[in-house]
Amino acid sequence: MDWNGIGRRLIKEPLVHFLIAGAAVFMVLSGRPPELGERRIVVDEVVVGALAQRYYDSFHRMPSRDELDGLIRDYVADQVYYREALRLGLDQGDEVVVRRMRRKMETMAVAEAESAEPGDAELQALIDKDPARYSEDPRTTFDQVYFGADTPENRLIADARLVQLRAGTAVSGVPAPLPAHVDQAAADAISGQFGDEFTLALRGLPIGPWQGPVASGLGLHLVRITARAAPSPPTLAKVRQRVTNDWRAAATAKAQGKAYADMLEGYDVVIVPVK
C-alpha cells in the first residue's frame, strides 16, 4: 500500500486539519533551548501514514476517521509527556530508560548487518574454517542387552552375562521396550531412546567386543558396537541456513562492537578508585 499517499489524503481531511492546528493547545513550555525543536510537534503525512500503518498491522484494516483522530491525539499526548519528562530530567538515573536507549542504539548499529546477505564464498570460508562444527554426527550401529535398574545386584548379573557373551553364548536380559539392535543411528536419536549418559558412553567404546555394563537413564546395558560411520564432509547445500545464521551473528557482533568503539572515542571516561 502507498502509505504516503494515504497520509496525503488523510492530512487534507478538515478534522485532521483541526487536530493539527489544535495540537498547539497540548504543547507546554519547555526549558530546553528552542533550537532543539521540543516545543513544536508536527503531525504531517509521514506521521499519519505511520500511525495508520501500525493500526493496519495490528487489526488488518484501515482506521476509521474517528479512530485516526484518536491515534493522532494519542501521538500528540505521547510527545508532550515524553518531552516534558525529558525537561524535568525524569530520564536521568533511570536504569530502565538507560537500558532501553542502549538497546535502541544497538539495534540501529546492527540494522545494516542484519539485513545483509552473505555470498557463497563467505559461507564456504566459514565451513572450511571449522568443518567439524557443520559435520553431521557419526552414525553408530550397536547391539544391547538390558538388565534393569542400576543396582549392585544387577551389576553382578551384568558382569556374569558379559563373560558369557564374550565367550559366544547368547544371553537374555530384562524385557523392555528397547531395540536389541540399533542401525546407523545419530547421537540425537540414540539420546532420545537411551539418554545422553548412554550416548556419551558409546563414544568411548571400541568396535567389536561386548562392553559394559553401560549406564543409561533406564538402567544397565551390555553393548557391542558393530560399526561407526564417520560423518561425511559438510556441504554448503546441506548446511546453508546454519552457516548463514553463524555468519549473520558474527557480522552483527562486529558491527555492534565497531559502533560502540567509535562512540566511545568521543568520551573521556574517568574511573575514580573506591577508597
SULRA-V246321 format. One record per backbone hydrogen bond with DSSP energy under -0.5 kcal/mol. CO is the residue of the C=O (numbers start at 0). NH is the residue of the N-H. Records with the same first field share a line. If there is no record, write none. Layout:
# SULRA-V246321
CO: NH, NH
This chain:
# SULRA-V246321
0: 2
1: 5
2: 6
3: 7
4: 8
5: 9
6: 10
7: 11
8: 11
9: 12
12: 16
13: 17
14: 18
15: 19
16: 20
17: 21
18: 22
19: 22
20: 23
21: 24, 25
22: 25, 26
23: 26
32: 35
33: 36
36: 39
38: 40
39: 41
40: 42
41: 43
43: 47
44: 48
45: 49
46: 50
47: 51
48: 52
49: 53
50: 54
51: 55
52: 56
53: 57
54: 58
55: 59
63: 67
64: 68
65: 69
66: 70
67: 71
68: 72
69: 73
70: 74
71: 75
72: 76
73: 77
74: 78
75: 79
76: 80
77: 81
78: 82
79: 83
80: 84
81: 85
82: 86
83: 87
84: 89
85: 88
88: 91
90: 93
92: 94
93: 97
94: 98
95: 99
96: 100
97: 101
98: 102
99: 103
100: 104
101: 105
102: 106
103: 107
104: 108
105: 109
106: 110
109: 113
110: 114
111: 115
118: 122
119: 123
120: 124
121: 125
122: 126
123: 127
124: 128
125: 129
127: 130
129: 132, 133
130: 133, 134
138: 228
139: 184
140: 225, 226
141: 181
142: 223
144: 221
145: 173
147: 219
148: 150
150: 154
151: 155
152: 156
153: 157
154: 158
155: 159
156: 160
157: 161
158: 162
159: 163
160: 164
161: 165
162: 166
163: 168
164: 167
175: 177
179: 143
181: 141, 183
184: 139
185: 189
186: 190
187: 191
188: 192
189: 192, 193, 194
190: 194
193: 216
194: 198
195: 199
196: 200
197: 201
198: 202
199: 203
200: 203
201: 204
205: 224
208: 224
210: 222
213: 220
218: 215
219: 146
220: 212, 213
221: 144
222: 210
223: 142, 225
224: 207
226: 140
228: 138
231: 135
234: 237, 238
235: 239
238: 242
239: 243
240: 244
241: 245
242: 246
243: 247
244: 248
245: 249
246: 250
247: 251
248: 252
249: 253
250: 254
251: 255
252: 256
253: 257
254: 258
255: 259
256: 260
257: 261
258: 262
259: 263
260: 264
262: 265
263: 266
266: 268
267: 269
268: 270
269: 271
